[in-house]
Structures are given as C-alpha cells and as structure tokens.
Amino acid sequence: MTKKKITNPASESYLQTVFRRFRRHRLAMAGVAVLVMLGGMALLAPVIAPYDPDAIVGTFAGAPNKEHILGTDQIGRDVFSRLLYATRVSLLVGVMATLISTVIGVVLGLVAGYFGGVIDMVIMRFTDVVMSFPYILLVLVAASIFKPGMWSIILILGFVDWPGITRLVRGNVLNLRETNFVKSDIVAGMPTWHVLFSEILPNTVAPILVYATSVLALSMLDEAALSFLGMGVQPPTASLGNMLNGAESLTVLTRQPWLWIPAGVVIILLVVAINFIGDALRDALDPKGKG
C-alpha cells in the first residue's frame, strides 16, 4: 500500500504555493488544456491543415463530408483549414494587443505612482479622458480612421486597452512606495530604475497578470467583432471574426451552420478558457488566500 505524500505548506516556495492553489481549480485546468490544444493546433496549422486556407478546393458552400470534415465556404475553401489559420490570427491579435497595452499601462502606472505631483496629475487626467469615451465607440472610430488589417487592429486595441492597467499599477505603487523596503532603498541612494523595476514591479506582477487575462479575452472578442463588421482582418486572410461574417445571411444561419458554428464555438472556448484561468490566477496569487 503506497503512502500519499503530504506537502508541508510551510516548506513551499511562493511559486509552489501558487501552482498548488491553481491546480485545485478544475475549471482552470480544463481551460489550460483547451488553450494548449487550440493554441497548439493553431501553431501547427501548416502541418495539420489538409488544404491551403486560401485555395478553392471544393464546391461552393459544400456540406461536411469525408474530404472536408467541416465543409467548404461560399467560394469553395476548406473551412477546417481556414479555422486553424483563423485561430492563429485571432490568438496573435489578442496576445500582441495585450502585450502592447500591458507595457504602456505598466510604464505609465509606475511613473505616475512613484513620482507623483504634476507627472501623476497629467498622466491620470489623460487616463481619465481616454476612459471617459465609450470603449467600443473609441475602437470603432479608430478602426474607421486607419486602414483595416491585422496589425492595425493590434495597434488600435493595444493603444486603447491600457488605462485600466495604468490605474491598477498606480494604486499598487502608491501602497508599495510607503513600505519599509522601498524607503530603505531610496535612503540608501539606489537609482530610480532599480527601485521601480527590482523592488516595486516584482510586487505588482500578480495583479497585472490577472488583469492581463481579461484584456486578452476582450481583445480577441474585439478583433472578432471588428472583423465581423469588415473593419478588422481583411479577406482572404482568415480570422474567427471574418469567418462569422457569412452569418449575416439568414440562409447561412438556418441552412449552412458549418459556415459559422465552428468559428463561434472556437471563440467561446478560447474566451471562457482564458477567463477561467484568470479567475484561478486571482485566487492563487492572493496572499490572503487559504493554503
């Protein structure tokens, strides 16, 4: 009879504790599995896809069959192949937009919270101005001004999603600035960059990671919405949003579900999986959380 190994929480490192807490969230673990599976399929799209995503290889709007497991679209392209490449594009847009907005938000939040005074006032008033505009209206206006395309959407979303992260980081910096270890570094004459990036930023990473998951999910939904409206990723490049574009037709909605259900299901799975992971990260990184 094997004895079950008992982990002593007192002997764990912080990362081990976080990982152990995270693993207890079954929905989050399922979300990780879904994200890894879909992300892996997207990365390996050139290997997995049976056809070129832009090649006409079948009949127009053909139903699923042995040659085309998800059917063909309105001009005869393989839906499964396009779905793989579309997932890759949508993930790329979400990840890159999240990285851009996170970097901008973290830098502005650190500067505003640490230096205070006029610098803090200018940054936060500008942040308030950006946040005062309806989010979706701001995105739509920006998308209508710039030439539609994948990188345009990445930049638009990246430069629109930063205010929330800025306010979050600034609030954490204001608290950390009054702690003894930060004050001791300042008294010791440590350079500002050292205090910001070696002392304050590492203690702000946890809330940033949690918030970034929500930005990632939101960015993917925004890309899908803009591409659906024809203002995002442009054909023939496949994205989950422009694959849903055919659902504007009542005929497609009712008689050709293979043209929109697969893309819709992938969007739902990705967003739900990311949100589950974000919820689990929030609980796992909470220092007041139960062991």
BELJOMO-V326669 format. One record per pair of residues at least 24 apart in sequence whose ideal C-beta (glycine too) atoms are under 7 Angstrom apart, sorted by the first residue. I is the first residue (numbers start at 1). J is the second residue. D is the distance in whole Angstrom. If there is no record, write none. Layout:
{{I:J:D} {I:J:D}}
This chain:
{{9:291:5} {18:284:5} {18:285:6} {21:283:6} {21:284:4} {21:289:6} {22:280:5} {22:281:7} {22:284:4} {25:280:4} {25:283:7} {27:276:5} {28:276:5} {28:277:5} {28:279:7} {28:280:3} {31:273:4} {31:274:7} {31:276:4} {31:277:5} {32:277:6} {34:269:5} {34:273:4} {35:273:5} {35:274:7} {38:87:6} {38:266:7} {38:269:7} {38:270:6} {39:91:6} {41:84:6} {41:87:7} {42:84:6} {42:87:4} {42:88:4} {42:91:6} {43:88:7} {45:84:4} {45:85:5} {45:88:5} {48:84:6} {49:81:4} {49:84:5} {49:85:7} {50:78:7} {50:80:7} {50:81:6} {51:78:4} {51:81:5} {53:77:7} {53:81:5} {53:82:5} {53:85:5} {53:238:5} {54:236:5} {61:256:5} {61:259:7} {63:258:7} {64:258:6} {70:258:6} {70:262:5} {71:258:4} {73:259:6} {74:246:6} {79:258:6} {79:259:7} {79:262:6} {82:238:4} {82:243:6} {83:243:7} {83:262:5} {83:263:6} {83:266:7} {85:238:5} {86:238:4} {86:239:5} {86:240:5} {86:243:5} {86:263:7} {87:240:7} {87:266:6} {89:150:6} {89:233:6} {89:237:7} {89:238:7} {89:239:5} {90:220:6} {90:223:6} {90:224:7} {90:239:5} {90:240:5} {93:150:6} {93:153:6} {93:154:5} {93:219:7} {93:220:7} {93:223:4} {94:216:5} {94:219:4} {94:220:4} {94:223:7} {95:216:7} {96:154:5} {97:154:5} {97:157:4} {97:158:5} {97:161:7} {97:219:4} {98:212:6} {98:215:5} {98:216:5} {98:219:6} {100:158:3} {100:159:7} {101:158:5} {101:161:4} {101:162:4} {101:165:6} {101:215:6} {102:165:6} {102:208:7} {102:212:5} {104:162:4} {105:162:4} {105:165:3} {105:166:4} {105:169:6} {106:165:6} {106:169:5} {106:208:6} {108:166:5} {109:165:7} {109:166:4} {109:168:7} {109:169:3} {109:170:4} {109:173:6} {110:169:6} {110:173:6} {110:196:5} {110:200:7} {110:201:7} {112:170:5} {113:169:7} {113:170:4} {113:173:3} {113:174:5} {113:177:7} {114:173:6} {114:177:6} {114:196:6} {114:200:7} {127:163:5} {127:166:5} {127:167:6} {130:163:5} {131:163:5} {139:222:6} {143:226:5} {143:231:4} {143:232:7} {144:231:6} {148:231:5} {148:232:6} {148:234:5} {149:233:7} {149:234:6} {150:233:5} {150:237:7} {153:223:6} {153:226:6} {153:232:5} {153:233:7} {157:219:5} {157:222:6} {161:215:5} {161:219:7} {164:211:7} {165:208:7} {165:211:6} {168:207:6} {168:211:6} {169:204:6} {169:208:7} {172:204:5} {172:207:6} {173:200:6} {173:204:7} {176:200:5} {176:203:6} {206:285:4} {209:281:6} {210:278:6} {210:281:5} {210:282:5} {210:285:7} {213:274:6} {213:277:6} {213:278:3} {213:281:7} {214:278:6} {216:274:6} {217:271:5} {217:274:4} {217:275:6} {220:270:6} {220:271:6} {221:271:6} {224:267:6} {240:266:6} {240:267:5}}
